[in-house]
Amino acid sequence: MLYVACAGCRNASPLYCASGALLHGPVLAIQGPAGAQCPFCGPMSPWFVCGFCGLQQMMFFPSLSPLIAPQWIGGQVPHVAPTVEAPLGTPAHQVPSIISKALQGFLEGATNELGKNVGDAVGGWLQGFQGESQNQW
């Protein structure tokens, strides 16, 4: 069962497919290999509209690599709604902590990877700079 948290009002709620290509009633969405998926319609759009405040936002799965939206290339960063999978019957008061833990794990991994990449780049730049400086003197 997927839960999505709104980037605007911070309300977390189950994610439903109301109907896509096939006409059906509201059905709980599941996580597929590329994001949210309806058991009947298949892959769902990565966009989510909050039922509480009406904010349109892009779903973000901490367990999957982030999608690059065309708006990001133009410099416009859309609102992002974290989406996590939780067991059916999870109490509503536990959902925010599940979302927080998933985001913390993602941020730690991203920070470590970013730090490693920056460290490698700076280390290479420093070695090249020091080598060139000594040669010029």
Secondary structure by P-SEA (a helix, b strand, c coil): cbbbbbcccbbbbbbbcccccccccbbbbbbccccbbbccccccccbbbbcccbbbbbbbbcccccccccccccccccbbbbbbbbcccccccaaaaaaaaaaaaaaaaaaaaaaaaaaaaaaaaaaaaaaaaaaac
